[in-house]
């Protein structure tokens, strides 16, 4: 009996020593280490992490991780899959550049992920070897796949397809409405397929037709009045060894389209006013918010160029078709703008959430980003309320607190995709349920917080079956 008790005591002592060793190792590490629970909330941070973020322990603990790194997608992926990821996600904090180098899951004996550990470094603390190996630079980090915010089924599928496309070297046609993030995907594909080369962009709609030819193909000295004496390389030459990104390709003049097609076929370009072909090696990524197939039928875009561009096509879904990403994007843009202005991340009132979640976002992610910037600048007291939002959002959906659900967009292709997008009523139900719980089911207080009348709230409680459980 005494021997058994001694064995148990010895085992407990070994566990205590092991835990103490882990604690010391965690705290003396020269890397910033942050531990999160399964909800993405910070529960522990070592001395180095507190130093990097200039936060005292009492302020850092309990903070949602997106408030310090901005992008929650990386962490969410690890918490959901239990699979570690090694990344080079660069972000800024208090005017210093930091890198999130890894996210490792915490797995229980029952193989359940109950949290994760983040490893963070300052840029100048990375060795030259690490910088060369990982190719960490501001542009690459900014536009890598890891920086794309959104974990809806639609975005996951789009990113998955884009990563496959990036493995090849043929032209890519990215389609999507304005503001959906086509350039971001172009950058991510480039840095996956040709990371050592440059990515050169040209917006075909932003340059006068008379200048596109010389901008794209370059020119020899004296080729035309006003030309530089020594000539100039065009975007195609500048993209040699890398990627040429042609935005708004649907606006390219018809007369230049066969010339671009010839360059793609022959892998060589001749400058305006030149007499010699220059060999080039680049990958072409084109983007448009127009229906190129329709333009081909209307003889406004060459069919041969269209089929050459559309070897791989990637359609970026509009924000209204992936409403579950709105919350994540809001968190990210709130953090980003607050970091830029060096202020604490403001909170969203429940009434403001209701408006933002239910709005149709015709300008997509770009409009959402601008809305957040506007709201932060208009708000006071660290809280964004409905009156702080742009008029177009407040007037579009809200009538005495009633949200009008718009018809489903007809271009959704499958029932499964439709079901994956939370409806406005689902979003509204969730917000109302949250507010009722916060206000302990006091109808007057909840109605005031939601910006609706008591009668409207009573009706919605009945419609959504949100009666308080006895």
Secondary structure, DSSP 8 states (H G I E B T S, - for coil): -HHHHHHHHHHHHHHHHHHHHHHHHHHH-SSEEEEEETTSBEEEE-HHHHHHHT--HHHHTT-BTHHHHS--HHHHHHHHH---EEEEEEEEETTEEEEEEEEEEEE-TTS-EEEEEEEEEEGGGS-HHHHHHHT--HHHHHTSGGG----SHHHHHHHHHHHHHHTS-S-EEEE--TTS-HHHHHHHHHHHH-TTS-EEEEETTTS-HHHHHHHHHEE-TTSSTT--TT-EE-HHHHTTTSEEEEETGGGS-HHHHHHHHHHHHHSEE--BT--S-EE---EEEEEESS-HHHHHHTTSS-HHHHHHHTTEEEE---GGG-THHHHHHHHHHHHHHHHHHT----EE-HHHHHHHHH---TTHHHHHHHHHHHHHHH-BTTEE-GGGS-HHHHHHHEETTEE------TT---HHHHHHS--HHHHHHHHHHHHHHHTTT-HHHHHHHHTS-HHHHHHHHHHTT-----
